[in-house]
Amino acid sequence: MRFEVPDSMKYFCISEAVAYYLQKYVTYRKRKIFFGKQTILDLVDVLKKHKKETFLLPCADRLRDRIPMTLEDNNLKFTKAVLYRTVAADLSDLEDVYYDMLVFYSPGGIESLLKNFP
């Protein structure tokens, strides 16, 4: 998918931290950046003010249903753009390593573990 970003593009970020990160890499003098507190539900009120817009939702191949469902429930027009795939890392070199604790940040981490160590 190719998409030319116009100067009038508006950005809607899930959190202020994401908005600050975006500002580092985007020339935004003529552009506007909006953000929520931490979830899509926090951002809905801002999105509703731009209801006539069509939104581009950059995402992974594995996307939680909450974001698209929230957009649909609020009658916001959007297109999903899958920009990256989530793949399990090859952990075979860790076979003889022993840990006291495993920490997982997403269901994908558990799937990766089960794939590497059945």
All heavy atoms as an XYZ file, in Angstrom:
983
protein
N       0.851     -1.172      0.000
C       0.000      0.000      0.000
C       0.898      1.238      0.000
O       1.791      1.361      0.820
C      -0.888     -0.022      1.237
C      -1.597      1.274      1.490
S      -2.544      1.292      3.008
C      -4.149      0.919      2.360
N       0.640      2.133     -0.908
C       1.354      3.412     -0.949
C       0.357      4.513     -0.638
O      -0.780      4.491     -1.083
C       1.981      3.639     -2.313
C       3.143      2.737     -2.554
C       3.969      3.321     -3.700
N       5.134      2.514     -3.897
C       6.314      2.786     -3.380
N       6.475      3.850     -2.650
N       7.339      2.009     -3.599
N       0.853      5.478      0.107
C      -0.015      6.556      0.541
C       0.812      7.823      0.631
O       1.803      7.877      1.369
C      -0.615      6.201      1.913
C      -1.500      7.264      2.480
C      -2.780      7.469      1.985
C      -1.058      8.065      3.509
C      -3.594      8.448      2.509
C      -1.862      9.054      4.046
C      -3.134      9.236      3.532
N       0.452      8.819     -0.127
C       1.158     10.092     -0.073
C       0.520     10.947      1.019
O      -0.689     11.182      1.020
C       1.084     10.821     -1.414
C       1.985     12.017     -1.444
C       2.148     12.570     -2.854
O       2.101     11.779     -3.799
O       2.302     13.786     -2.963
N       1.335     11.412      1.941
C       0.842     12.158      3.094
C       0.747     13.640      2.745
O       1.758     14.298      2.526
C       1.784     11.970      4.305
C       1.265     12.736      5.505
C       1.932     10.493      4.631
N      -0.484     14.168      2.709
C      -0.637     15.590      2.400
C      -0.275     16.466      3.610
O      -0.278     16.000      4.748
C      -2.133     15.713      2.081
C      -2.774     14.583      2.803
C      -1.761     13.482      2.850
N       0.029     17.724      3.347
C       0.365     18.651      4.424
C      -0.796     18.879      5.387
O      -0.594     19.267      6.532
C       0.801     20.002      3.852
C       2.163     19.916      3.189
O       2.914     18.973      3.492
O       2.476     20.800      2.373
N      -1.992     18.636      4.926
C      -3.173     18.876      5.759
C      -3.539     17.672      6.636
O      -4.557     17.708      7.322
C      -4.359     19.219      4.864
O      -4.621     18.126      3.991
N      -2.699     16.638      6.639
C      -2.987     15.410      7.385
C      -3.141     15.692      8.876
O      -2.377     16.453      9.461
C      -1.854     14.406      7.177
C      -2.023     13.110      7.958
S      -3.377     12.095      7.386
C      -2.710     11.498      5.865
N      -4.133     15.057      9.484
C      -4.344     15.136     10.925
C      -3.939     13.790     11.508
O      -4.170     12.751     10.909
C      -5.815     15.402     11.240
C      -6.307     16.736     10.727
C      -7.792     16.876     10.950
C      -8.310     18.130     10.274
N      -9.762     18.184     10.273
N      -3.322     13.827     12.680
C      -2.860     12.609     13.340
C      -3.606     12.431     14.651
O      -3.715     13.365     15.440
C      -1.357     12.685     13.623
C      -0.530     12.730     12.373
C      -0.219     13.948     11.765
C      -0.063     11.566     11.788
C       0.545     13.994     10.611
C       0.703     11.605     10.632
C       0.996     12.818     10.056
O       1.749     12.860      8.913
N      -4.098     11.225     14.883
C      -4.809     10.896     16.106
C      -4.031      9.781     16.796
O      -3.950      8.666     16.275
C      -6.244     10.460     15.798
C      -7.052     11.557     15.177
C      -7.024     11.767     13.809
C      -7.829     12.399     15.961
C      -7.754     12.788     13.222
C      -8.559     13.423     15.384
C      -8.523     13.621     14.021
N      -3.462     10.087     17.946
C      -2.595      9.144     18.660
C      -3.298      8.634     19.912
O      -4.025      9.369     20.567
C      -1.288      9.812     19.058
S      -0.395     10.509     17.658
N      -3.021      7.397     20.262
C      -3.656      6.756     21.402
C      -3.248      7.404     22.729
O      -4.009      7.400     23.681
C      -3.379      5.234     21.389
C      -4.467      4.462     22.110
C      -2.031      4.909     21.949
C      -5.699      4.281     21.314
N      -2.034      7.987     22.778
C      -1.571      8.613     24.017
C      -0.677      9.813     23.701
O      -0.200      9.975     22.585
C      -0.794      7.612     24.871
O       0.430      7.295     24.249
N      -0.426     10.609     24.708
C       0.434     11.776     24.550
C       1.870     11.356     24.240
O       2.570     12.007     23.477
C       0.389     12.620     25.827
C       1.082     13.948     25.701
C       0.903     14.816     26.935
O       0.453     14.318     27.984
O       1.227     16.019     26.840
N       2.305     10.229     24.819
C       3.661      9.730     24.563
C       3.847      9.407     23.081
O       4.877      9.734     22.487
C       3.937      8.494     25.416
N       2.848      8.798     22.469
C       2.915      8.485     21.037
C       2.920      9.779     20.228
O       3.648      9.913     19.248
C       1.747      7.568     20.615
C       1.727      7.356     19.112
C       1.836      6.227     21.340
N       2.134     10.748     20.640
C       2.089     12.036     19.941
C       3.442     12.743     19.991
O       3.903     13.275     18.980
C       1.008     12.928     20.559
N       4.105     12.734     21.144
C       5.437     13.344     21.251
C       6.444     12.626     20.368
O       7.282     13.254     19.731
C       5.931     13.345     22.695
C       5.278     14.398     23.560
C       4.925     14.119     24.868
C       5.019     15.677     23.075
C       4.321     15.075     25.669
C       4.423     16.638     23.862
C       4.076     16.336     25.160
O       3.486     17.283     25.944
N       6.372     11.303     20.331
C       7.267     10.516     19.479
C       7.034     10.876     18.011
O       7.973     11.093     17.258
C       7.025      9.027     19.709
C       7.920      8.138     18.901
C       9.216      7.863     19.319
C       7.479      7.574     17.714
C      10.050      7.050     18.577
C       8.297      6.759     16.959
C       9.586      6.497     17.404
O      10.401      5.695     16.651
N       5.774     10.969     17.627
C       5.428     11.316     16.250
C       5.958     12.694     15.877
O       6.470     12.901     14.772
C       3.908     11.267     16.076
C       3.350     11.567     14.694
C       3.797     10.510     13.695
C       1.837     11.629     14.752
N       5.894     13.639     16.792
C       6.352     14.998     16.525
C       7.843     15.061     16.224
O       8.301     15.947     15.522
C       6.030     15.912     17.703
C       4.549     16.212     17.808
C       4.208     17.030     19.027
O       5.078     17.584     19.688
N       2.930     17.103     19.351
N       8.596     14.105     16.730
C      10.028     14.062     16.440
C      10.301     13.748     14.975
O      11.301     14.167     14.425
C      10.715     12.982     17.285
C      10.910     13.338     18.714
C      11.657     12.198     19.384
C      12.022     12.535     20.792
N      12.784     11.444     21.419
N       9.417     12.980     14.356
C       9.670     12.467     13.018
C       8.777     13.039     11.926
O       8.930     12.712     10.769
C       9.553     10.938     13.024
C      10.572     10.335     13.941
C      10.233      9.912     15.217
C      11.902     10.239     13.552
C      11.186      9.387     16.079
C      12.858      9.717     14.403
C      12.496      9.298     15.649
O      13.439      8.789     16.498
N       7.853     13.896     12.292
C       6.921     14.464     11.324
C       7.009     15.982     11.388
O       6.960     16.569     12.470
C       5.474     14.022     11.638
C       4.493     14.727     10.736
C       5.334     12.527     11.495
N       7.159     16.604     10.250
C       7.088     18.058     10.202
C       5.621     18.414     10.334
O       4.825     18.111      9.451
C       7.652     18.591      8.874
O       8.965     18.074      8.706
C       7.684     20.101      8.863
N       5.261     19.025     11.423
C       3.834     19.174     11.692
C       3.371     20.616     11.822
O       2.320     20.880     12.380
C       3.449     18.382     12.946
C       3.977     18.946     14.226
C       3.197     19.767     15.023
C       5.269     18.669     14.640
C       3.685     20.294     16.190
C       5.766     19.184     15.810
C       4.963     19.993     16.584
O       5.451     20.513     17.745
N       4.101     21.560     11.276
C       3.647     22.957     11.352
C       2.241     23.125     10.822
O       1.412     23.776     11.425
C       4.587     23.849     10.555
C       5.812     24.208     11.291
C       6.602     25.232     10.506
N       7.943     25.251     11.069
C       9.029     25.471     10.409
N       8.962     25.744      9.125
N      10.186     25.453     10.986
N       2.001     22.526      9.675
C       0.694     22.659      9.046
C      -0.220     21.488      9.397
O      -1.330     21.407      8.924
C       0.856     22.723      7.531
C       1.644     23.927      7.070
C       1.819     23.906      5.585
C       2.708     25.053      5.148
N       2.997     25.008      3.731
N       0.289     20.593     10.187
C      -0.473     19.396     10.522
C      -0.934     19.467     11.971
O      -0.361     20.169     12.780
C       0.392     18.157     10.314
C       0.884     18.075      8.900
C       1.868     16.986      8.740
N       2.497     17.110      7.423
C       3.118     16.158      6.819
N       3.229     14.991      7.374
N       3.646     16.348      5.641
N      -1.945     18.710     12.279
C      -2.480     18.723     13.631
C      -2.344     17.336     14.235
O      -2.583     16.333     13.586
C      -3.936     19.152     13.612
C      -4.100     20.578     13.119
C      -5.521     21.026     13.234
C      -5.616     22.478     12.802
N      -6.903     23.043     13.052
N      -1.961     17.307     15.505
C      -1.818     16.048     16.228
C      -2.757     16.077     17.433
O      -2.702     16.983     18.254
C      -0.364     15.828     16.684
C       0.554     15.760     15.460
C      -0.257     14.561     17.516
C       2.017     15.590     15.780
N      -3.606     15.069     17.513
C      -4.553     14.924     18.615
C      -4.194     13.645     19.366
O      -3.695     12.702     18.779
C      -5.986     14.820     18.091
C      -6.390     15.975     17.212
C      -6.217     15.912     15.837
C      -6.950     17.113     17.769
C      -6.590     16.972     15.026
C      -7.324     18.177     16.956
C      -7.141     18.106     15.583
N      -4.487     13.589     20.659
C      -4.181     12.375     21.411
C      -5.178     12.157     22.540
O      -5.835     13.084     22.996
C      -2.754     12.423     21.963
C      -2.450     13.611     22.816
C      -2.702     13.589     24.171
C      -1.910     14.758     22.251
C      -2.415     14.680     24.956
C      -1.615     15.862     23.028
C      -1.870     15.822     24.394
N      -5.271     10.897     22.939
C      -6.113     10.511     24.065
C      -5.263     10.316     25.303
O      -4.096     10.704     25.335
N      -5.852      9.659     26.306
C      -5.103      9.438     27.554
C      -4.330      8.120     27.509
O      -3.205      8.060     27.940
C      -6.047      9.464     28.747
C      -6.620     10.841     28.975
C      -7.512     10.887     30.178
C      -8.067     12.291     30.334
N      -9.060     12.379     31.361
N      -4.935      7.049     27.011
C      -4.221      5.776     26.926
C      -4.961      4.711     26.122
O      -4.367      3.731     25.720
C      -3.926      5.239     28.328
C      -2.879      4.157     28.391
C      -1.507      4.605     27.880
O      -1.089      5.734     28.086
N      -0.804      3.724     27.188
N      -6.250      4.878     25.894
C      -7.009      3.863     25.161
C      -7.813      4.521     24.047
O      -7.983      5.751     24.011
C      -7.984      3.104     26.087
O      -9.021      4.000     26.498
C      -7.281      2.517     27.292
N      -8.348      3.694     23.175
C      -9.180      4.200     22.073
C     -10.440      4.868     22.625
O     -10.929      5.840     22.051
C      -9.527      3.073     21.068
C     -10.253      3.623     19.832
C     -10.359      1.989     21.719
C      -9.437      4.547     18.979
N     -10.928      4.400     23.754
C     -12.133      4.996     24.344
C     -11.884      6.440     24.774
O     -12.782      7.274     24.713
C     -12.608      4.157     25.533
C     -13.018      2.718     25.176
C     -13.355      1.942     26.434
C     -14.167      2.707     24.196
N     -10.648      6.730     25.190
C     -10.292      8.108     25.564
C     -10.245      9.024     24.347
O     -10.403     10.228     24.467
C      -8.914      8.149     26.241
C      -8.845      7.308     27.489
O      -9.871      7.186     28.179
O      -7.755      6.775     27.771
N     -10.009      8.441     23.189
C      -9.828      9.214     21.959
C     -11.135      9.399     21.179
O     -11.204     10.234     20.288
C      -8.790      8.496     21.089
C      -8.158      9.222     19.932
C      -7.504     10.519     20.368
C      -7.134      8.326     19.258
N     -12.159      8.656     21.535
C     -13.416      8.669     20.774
C     -14.031     10.058     20.687
O     -14.490     10.473     19.616
C     -14.420      7.655     21.365
C     -15.812      7.865     20.812
C     -13.963      6.242     21.069
N     -14.043     10.806     21.782
C     -14.657     12.139     21.756
C     -13.962     13.057     20.755
O     -14.613     13.827     20.053
C     -14.647     12.765     23.153
C     -15.589     12.061     24.110
O     -16.559     11.440     23.631
O     -15.346     12.114     25.328
N     -12.640     12.965     20.680
C     -11.882     13.771     19.719
C     -12.190     13.303     18.289
O     -12.386     14.117     17.394
C     -10.368     13.683     20.005
C      -9.573     14.438     18.963
C     -10.056     14.203     21.390
N     -12.240     11.990     18.099
C     -12.530     11.444     16.766
C     -13.916     11.863     16.275
O     -14.102     12.158     15.102
C     -12.417      9.919     16.782
C     -11.019      9.351     17.008
C     -11.085      7.847     17.241
C     -10.104      9.660     15.839
N     -14.876     11.893     17.182
C     -16.245     12.270     16.811
C     -16.331     13.706     16.299
O     -17.192     14.032     15.499
C     -17.185     12.098     18.004
C     -17.549     10.662     18.276
C     -18.518     10.614     19.443
C     -18.945      9.227     19.775
N     -19.853      9.193     20.922
N     -15.426     14.564     16.756
C     -15.414     15.953     16.279
C     -14.975     16.027     14.818
O     -15.157     17.049     14.173
C     -14.491     16.800     17.152
C     -15.006     16.984     18.559
C     -14.034     17.766     19.414
C     -14.543     17.860     20.839
N     -13.562     18.502     21.722
N     -14.391     14.944     14.313
C     -13.918     14.870     12.926
C     -14.642     13.744     12.192
O     -14.067     13.044     11.369
C     -12.403     14.632     12.912
C     -11.639     15.669     13.647
N     -11.192     16.823     13.043
C     -11.270     15.763     14.950
C     -10.571     17.569     13.936
N     -10.611     16.953     15.098
N     -15.911     13.601     12.472
C     -16.725     12.483     11.987
C     -16.788     12.399     10.461
O     -16.959     11.321      9.901
C     -18.123     12.590     12.578
C     -18.871     11.306     12.602
C     -20.117     11.417     13.447
C     -20.605     10.013     13.698
N     -21.156      9.809     14.987
N     -16.638     13.518      9.775
C     -16.729     13.516      8.314
C     -15.449     13.004      7.657
O     -15.425     12.708      6.473
C     -17.049     14.909      7.800
C     -18.437     15.371      8.201
C     -18.735     16.750      7.673
C     -20.120     17.177      8.136
N     -20.432     18.527      7.700
N     -14.372     12.883      8.432
C     -13.091     12.418      7.909
C     -13.119     10.905      7.700
O     -13.884     10.195      8.336
C     -11.956     12.760      8.885
C     -11.839     14.208      9.243
C     -11.213     15.040      8.152
O     -10.643     14.484      7.204
O     -11.290     16.276      8.253
N     -12.245     10.432      6.830
C     -12.008      8.995      6.688
C     -10.642      8.726      7.294
O      -9.660      9.359      6.929
C     -12.016      8.569      5.207
O     -13.294      8.893      4.656
C     -11.781      7.076      5.073
N     -10.592      7.792      8.235
C      -9.384      7.530      8.997
C      -8.595      6.364      8.410
O      -9.176      5.395      7.929
C      -9.733      7.216     10.456
C     -10.410      8.365     11.157
C     -11.789      8.468     11.184
C      -9.670      9.346     11.776
C     -12.410      9.521     11.816
C     -10.271     10.409     12.416
C     -11.651     10.499     12.436
N      -7.284      6.468      8.469
C      -6.393      5.378      8.106
C      -5.873      4.802      9.412
O      -5.296      5.521     10.230
C      -5.229      5.877      7.246
C      -4.234      4.816      6.802
C      -4.897      3.840      5.833
C      -3.030      5.466      6.138
N      -6.094      3.506      9.617
C      -5.696      2.841     10.853
C      -4.480      1.963     10.592
O      -4.607      0.832     10.144
C      -6.855      1.995     11.391
C      -6.599      1.151     12.628
C      -6.226      2.029     13.814
C      -7.806      0.297     12.951
N      -3.264      2.480     10.829
C      -2.073      1.640     10.657
C      -2.030      0.619     11.791
O      -2.243      0.969     12.952
C      -0.911      2.628     10.750
C      -1.461      3.847     11.374
C      -2.937      3.830     11.243
N      -1.785     -0.645     11.424
C      -1.830     -1.690     12.442
C      -0.987     -2.895     12.037
O      -0.443     -2.948     10.937
C      -3.268     -2.117     12.686
S      -4.109     -2.729     11.209
N      -0.914     -3.854     12.930
C      -0.238     -5.121     12.668
C      -1.262     -6.107     12.099
O      -2.468     -5.830     12.088
C       0.341     -5.674     13.960
N      -0.769     -7.251     11.666
C      -1.687     -8.269     11.166
C      -2.564     -8.818     12.291
O      -3.651     -9.317     12.048
C      -0.933     -9.405     10.470
C       0.063    -10.097     11.386
O       0.471     -9.503     12.400
O       0.461    -11.240     11.069
N      -2.096     -8.697     13.513
C      -2.888     -9.093     14.678
C      -3.321     -7.818     15.391
O      -2.528     -7.142     16.016
C      -2.054     -9.920     15.633
C      -1.651    -11.232     15.062
C      -0.866    -11.982     16.095
N      -0.446    -13.245     15.568
C       0.192    -14.141     16.271
N       0.503    -13.886     17.524
N       0.549    -15.281     15.730
N      -4.573     -7.512     15.274
C      -5.108     -6.289     15.873
C      -6.238     -6.667     16.805
O      -7.123     -7.449     16.430
C      -5.622     -5.354     14.773
C      -6.325     -4.080     15.204
C      -5.362     -3.161     15.945
C      -6.901     -3.366     13.999
N      -6.206     -6.132     18.003
C      -7.312     -6.379     18.923
C      -8.585     -5.816     18.320
O      -8.584     -4.766     17.691
C      -7.052     -5.708     20.260
C      -6.022     -6.432     21.073
C      -6.019     -5.881     22.470
N      -4.663     -5.465     22.760
C      -4.328     -4.602     23.677
N      -5.249     -4.007     24.389
N      -3.075     -4.294     23.887
N      -9.676     -6.490     18.551
C     -10.962     -6.075     17.978
C     -11.475     -4.770     18.563
O     -12.326     -4.121     17.968
C     -12.020     -7.162     18.193
C     -11.737     -8.409     17.379
O     -11.052     -8.300     16.345
O     -12.204     -9.491     17.775
N     -10.958     -4.374     19.711
C     -11.496     -3.204     20.401
C     -11.422     -1.933     19.547
O     -12.375     -1.162     19.489
C     -10.763     -2.974     21.717
C     -11.239     -1.703     22.410
C     -10.536     -1.459     23.682
N     -11.147     -2.303     24.689
C     -10.773     -2.323     25.951
N      -9.777     -1.581     26.342
N     -11.388     -3.082     26.817
N     -10.307     -1.702     18.891
C     -10.155     -0.453     18.129
C     -11.101     -0.405     16.937
O     -11.891      0.536     16.817
C      -8.686     -0.227     17.724
C      -7.842      0.007     18.980
C      -8.556      0.950     16.763
C      -6.354      0.097     18.737
N     -11.091     -1.404     16.033
C     -12.026     -1.328     14.903
C     -13.491     -1.336     15.344
O     -14.312     -0.625     14.764
C     -11.713     -2.565     14.062
C     -10.499     -3.180     14.615
C     -10.199     -2.553     15.915
N     -13.806     -2.112     16.389
C     -15.196     -2.151     16.855
C     -15.626     -0.801     17.425
O     -16.756     -0.368     17.204
C     -15.378     -3.258     17.885
C     -15.353     -4.647     17.266
S     -15.526     -5.971     18.456
C     -17.180     -5.697     19.033
N     -14.735     -0.137     18.132
C     -15.047      1.184     18.685
C     -15.288      2.188     17.564
O     -16.228      2.982     17.627
C     -13.912      1.671     19.600
O     -13.731      0.724     20.655
C     -14.223      3.034     20.188
N     -14.457      2.134     16.530
C     -14.643      3.031     15.386
C     -15.970      2.742     14.679
O     -16.711      3.660     14.335
C     -13.473      2.908     14.417
C     -12.104      3.345     14.952
C     -11.008      3.029     13.942
C     -12.099      4.809     15.311
N     -16.265      1.470     14.481
C     -17.529      1.090     13.829
C     -18.739      1.482     14.672
O     -19.733      1.997     14.142
C     -17.546     -0.418     13.554
C     -16.611     -0.837     12.453
C     -16.451     -2.343     12.339
O     -17.070     -3.100     13.134
O     -15.689     -2.780     11.456
N     -18.657      1.225     15.984
C     -19.771      1.560     16.877
C     -20.075      3.047     16.891
O     -21.205      3.453     17.171
C     -19.475      1.095     18.306
C     -19.465     -0.427     18.432
O     -19.925     -1.114     17.496
O     -18.961     -0.921     19.470
N     -19.077      3.862     16.605
C     -19.262      5.314     16.589
C     -19.432      5.864     15.176
O     -19.331      7.066     14.961
C     -18.083      5.986     17.297
C     -18.153      5.772     18.785
O     -18.934      6.419     19.467
N     -17.365      4.836     19.298
N     -19.694      4.961     14.217
C     -19.943      5.323     12.817
C     -18.831      6.175     12.211
O     -19.097      7.139     11.488
C     -21.288      6.032     12.681
C     -22.436      5.139     13.084
O     -22.457      3.962     12.743
N     -23.372      5.677     13.844
N     -17.592      5.805     12.522
C     -16.440      6.501     11.955
C     -15.909      5.678     10.792
O     -15.710      4.468     10.917
C     -15.358      6.688     13.023
C     -15.784      7.563     14.204
C     -14.803      7.428     15.353
C     -15.884      9.013     13.767
N     -15.707      6.337      9.649
C     -15.207      5.642      8.465
C     -13.698      5.465      8.595
O     -12.982      6.422      8.882
C     -15.529      6.430      7.192
C     -17.018      6.560      6.910
C     -17.248      7.395      5.691
C     -17.045      8.853      6.115
N     -17.328      9.835      5.123
N     -13.223      4.236      8.352
C     -11.788      3.982      8.456
C     -11.384      2.847      7.524
O     -12.202      2.039      7.103
C     -11.387      3.662      9.897
C     -11.863      2.325     10.382
C     -11.010      1.228     10.367
C     -13.149      2.154     10.856
C     -11.442     -0.002     10.802
C     -13.593      0.929     11.295
C     -12.732     -0.159     11.275
N     -10.096      2.828      7.223
C      -9.492      1.760      6.440
C      -8.304      1.231      7.215
O      -7.475      2.009      7.682
C      -8.996      2.293      5.070
O     -10.109      2.854      4.382
C      -8.373      1.192      4.251
N      -8.250     -0.086      7.369
C      -7.101     -0.695      8.051
C      -5.943     -0.793      7.079
O      -6.118     -1.166      5.926
C      -7.439     -2.098      8.549
C      -8.227     -2.116      9.820
C      -8.161     -3.468     10.494
C      -9.268     -4.360     10.009
N      -9.308     -5.645     10.712
N      -4.752     -0.460      7.541
C      -3.522     -0.597      6.749
C      -2.556     -1.457      7.551
O      -1.982     -1.000      8.537
C      -2.916      0.764      6.454
N      -2.414     -2.714      7.144
C      -1.504     -3.623      7.845
C      -0.085     -3.258      7.420
O       0.290     -3.425      6.261
C      -1.826     -5.096      7.528
C      -0.824     -6.017      8.184
C      -3.250     -5.426      7.978
N       0.705     -2.738      8.360
C       2.049     -2.267      8.060
C       3.139     -3.240      8.481
O       4.272     -3.120      8.043
C       2.292     -0.915      8.729
C       1.356      0.207      8.299
C       1.735      1.502      8.998
C       1.395      0.406      6.800
N       2.814     -4.190      9.338
C       3.812     -5.181      9.741
C       3.129     -6.452     10.221
O       1.962     -6.441     10.588
C       4.753     -4.629     10.819
C       4.078     -4.175     12.088
C       3.959     -5.021     13.177
C       3.572     -2.883     12.195
C       3.361     -4.597     14.346
C       2.977     -2.451     13.362
C       2.871     -3.318     14.435
O       2.272     -2.897     15.586
N       3.895     -7.541     10.165
C       3.415     -8.839     10.614
C       4.101     -9.209     11.917
O       5.273     -8.917     12.108
C       3.733     -9.936      9.592
C       2.926     -9.858      8.335
C       3.236    -11.001      7.381
N       4.652    -11.363      7.379
C       5.099    -12.614      7.465
N       4.275    -13.619      7.545
N       6.397    -12.852      7.447
N       3.378     -9.877     12.772
C       3.943    -10.375     14.014
C       4.379    -11.818     13.774
O       3.574    -12.647     13.361
C       2.896    -10.334     15.148
O       2.401     -9.001     15.243
C       3.486    -10.770     16.463
N       5.665    -12.102     13.990
C       6.182    -13.461     13.802
C       6.901    -13.898     15.076
O       7.444    -13.072     15.812
C       7.147    -13.556     12.593
C       6.415    -13.283     11.296
C       8.311    -12.615     12.742
N       6.903    -15.198     15.297
C       7.593    -15.746     16.466
C       9.096    -15.727     16.222
O       9.570    -16.084     15.145
C       7.117    -17.166     16.725
N       9.846    -15.297     17.211
C      11.307    -15.285     17.113
C      11.838    -16.706     17.289
O      11.232    -17.527     17.973
C      11.894    -14.381     18.187
N      12.974    -16.998     16.674
C      13.622    -18.289     16.827
C      14.412    -18.270     18.133
O      15.419    -17.570     18.256
C      14.548    -18.575     15.642
C      15.244    -19.913     15.761
O      14.839    -20.721     16.629
O      16.191    -20.158     14.994
N      13.949    -19.031     19.106
C      14.583    -19.052     20.419
C      15.336    -20.357     20.674
O      15.650    -20.683     21.808
C      13.528    -18.858     21.515
C      12.697    -17.588     21.427
C      11.613    -17.570     22.489
C      13.588    -16.363     21.544
N      15.642    -21.092     19.623
C      16.286    -22.395     19.786
C      17.654    -22.289     20.457
O      18.093    -23.230     21.113
C      16.405    -23.106     18.441
O      17.182    -22.317     17.543
N      18.333    -21.157     20.347
C      19.640    -21.006     20.988
C      19.529    -20.820     22.502
O      20.518    -20.838     23.217
C      20.410    -19.840     20.367
C      19.678    -18.519     20.485
O      18.431    -18.521     20.484
O      20.354    -17.480     20.574
N      18.326    -20.693     23.031
C      18.121    -20.524     24.471
C      17.734    -21.828     25.160
O      17.308    -21.823     26.305
C      17.016    -19.487     24.723
C      17.269    -18.077     24.214
C      16.059    -17.206     24.488
C      18.510    -17.483     24.843
N      17.893    -22.941     24.476
C      17.415    -24.219     24.986
C      18.051    -24.606     26.324
O      17.403    -25.159     27.194
C      17.675    -25.313     23.949
C      16.729    -26.470     24.095
C      16.734    -27.330     22.852
O      16.877    -26.796     21.738
O      16.600    -28.529     23.031
N      19.329    -24.320     26.512
C      20.017    -24.721     27.731
C      20.117    -23.601     28.764
O      20.900    -23.678     29.710
C      21.433    -25.219     27.388
C      21.394    -26.491     26.560
O      20.431    -27.270     26.715
O      22.315    -26.696     25.758
N      19.350    -22.582     28.598
C      19.356    -21.459     29.526
C      18.171    -21.625     30.466
O      17.075    -21.976     30.054
C      19.260    -20.120     28.754
C      19.224    -18.958     29.711
C      20.413    -19.992     27.784
N      18.404    -21.352     31.744
C      17.341    -21.518     32.736
C      17.012    -20.170     33.368
O      17.902    -19.388     33.680
C      17.779    -22.527     33.801
C      18.055    -23.877     33.198
C      19.348    -24.255     32.872
C      17.012    -24.739     32.905
C      19.605    -25.481     32.292
C      17.251    -25.974     32.316
C      18.554    -26.334     32.010
O      18.797    -27.536     31.423
N      15.733    -19.933     33.535
C      15.270    -18.654     34.066
C      14.452    -18.885     35.330
O      13.816    -19.923     35.492
C      14.399    -17.921     33.035
C      15.154    -17.537     31.800
C      15.115    -18.323     30.651
C      15.920    -16.382     31.774
C      15.820    -17.965     29.513
C      16.624    -16.014     30.646
C      16.565    -16.812     29.521
O      17.263    -16.451     28.407
N      14.447    -17.910     36.200
C      13.601    -17.959     37.394
C      12.193    -17.457     37.084
O      11.243    -17.798     37.774
C      14.198    -17.093     38.509
C      15.506    -17.653     39.025
O      15.655    -18.897     39.035
O      16.383    -16.855     39.400
N      12.085    -16.651     36.034
C      10.797    -16.051     35.724
C      10.700    -15.758     34.231
O      11.686    -15.389     33.602
C      10.671    -14.731     36.501
C       9.356    -14.040     36.341
S       9.276    -12.436     37.201
C       9.843    -12.819     38.827
N       9.510    -15.936     33.681
C       9.227    -15.528     32.301
C       8.164    -14.442     32.368
O       7.162    -14.588     33.067
C       8.710    -16.704     31.471
C       9.680    -17.850     31.234
C       8.967    -19.005     30.552
C      10.855    -17.387     30.397
N       8.377    -13.358     31.646
C       7.429    -12.249     31.639
C       6.899    -12.090     30.225
O       7.668    -12.005     29.274
C       8.106    -10.938     32.101
C       7.112     -9.796     32.083
C       8.698    -11.116     33.492
N       5.583    -12.037     30.085
C       4.956    -11.903     28.773
C       4.209    -10.582     28.705
O       3.517    -10.210     29.651
C       3.988    -13.062     28.520
C       4.663    -14.399     28.506
C       4.638    -15.218     29.615
C       5.339    -14.825     27.380
C       5.282    -16.442     29.610
C       5.985    -16.048     27.353
C       5.955    -16.857     28.475
N       4.354     -9.888     27.584
C       3.692     -8.598     27.400
C       2.510     -8.687     26.457
O       1.762     -7.724     26.313
C       4.697     -7.561     26.887
C       5.753     -7.258     27.912
C       6.990     -7.879     27.867
C       5.491     -6.382     28.951
C       7.955     -7.617     28.832
C       6.453     -6.114     29.916
C       7.677     -6.731     29.843
O       8.628     -6.484     30.793
N       2.366     -9.827     25.793
C       1.242     -9.975     24.871
C       0.976    -11.463     24.651
O       1.846    -12.298     24.918
C       1.554     -9.309     23.530
O       2.558    -10.051     22.850
N      -0.192    -11.804     24.152
C      -0.475    -13.204     23.827
C       0.499    -13.754     22.780
O       0.804    -14.941     22.771
C      -1.905    -13.164     23.279
C      -2.497    -11.929     23.853
C      -1.365    -10.951     23.980
N       1.019    -12.883     21.928
C       1.989    -13.316     20.921
C       3.260    -13.863     21.538
O       3.901    -14.767     20.989
N       3.662    -13.341     22.696
C       4.836    -13.841     23.400
C       4.635    -15.270     23.880
O       5.538    -16.109     23.799
N       3.441    -15.576     24.356
C       3.128    -16.930     24.805
C       3.105    -17.877     23.613
O       3.638    -18.985     23.673
C       1.785    -16.945     25.565
C       1.909    -16.100     26.832
C       1.363    -18.375     25.900
C       0.612    -15.818     27.530
N       2.520    -17.440     22.509
C       2.500    -18.265     21.297
C       3.919    -18.554     20.817
O       4.220    -19.666     20.392
C       1.704    -17.569     20.195
C       0.222    -17.526     20.454
C      -0.528    -16.710     19.415
O       0.018    -16.469     18.329
O      -1.661    -16.312     19.715
N       4.801    -17.570     20.881
C       6.187    -17.751     20.475
C       6.874    -18.791     21.361
O       7.620    -19.651     20.865
C       6.932    -16.423     20.543
O       8.289    -16.601     20.204
N       6.652    -18.712     22.665
C       7.236    -19.681     23.581
C       6.759    -21.088     23.259
O       7.555    -22.029     23.188
C       6.902    -19.321     25.026
C       7.458    -20.282     26.068
C       8.969    -20.124     26.195
C       6.784    -20.063     27.405
N       5.456    -21.252     23.058
C       4.902    -22.572     22.775
C       5.385    -23.112     21.431
O       5.577    -24.320     21.276
C       3.381    -22.528     22.807
C       2.782    -22.237     24.190
C       1.264    -22.080     24.098
C       3.158    -23.321     25.193
N       5.619    -22.236     20.480
C       6.118    -22.673     19.181
C       7.572    -23.152     19.294
O       7.957    -24.141     18.680
C       6.028    -21.519     18.163
C       6.516    -21.892     16.791
C       6.376    -20.737     15.837
C       6.949    -21.125     14.478
N       6.918    -20.026     13.555
N       8.366    -22.442     20.072
C       9.782    -22.774     20.216
C      10.035    -23.919     21.187
O      11.004    -24.663     21.047
C      10.573    -21.545     20.662
C      10.811    -20.584     19.526
O      11.659    -20.841     18.692
N      10.043    -19.499     19.482
N       9.201    -24.036     22.219
C       9.390    -25.066     23.235
C       8.064    -25.797     23.472
O       7.382    -25.546     24.464
C       9.901    -24.459     24.541
C      11.159    -23.667     24.375
C      11.141    -22.281     24.358
C      12.373    -24.316     24.218
C      12.310    -21.565     24.195
C      13.551    -23.602     24.049
C      13.507    -22.209     24.041
N       7.698    -26.685     22.551
C       6.388    -27.354     22.628
C       6.184    -28.221     23.843
O       6.767    -28.774     24.514
C       6.310    -28.187     21.379
C       7.587    -28.046     20.658
C       8.447    -27.093     21.393
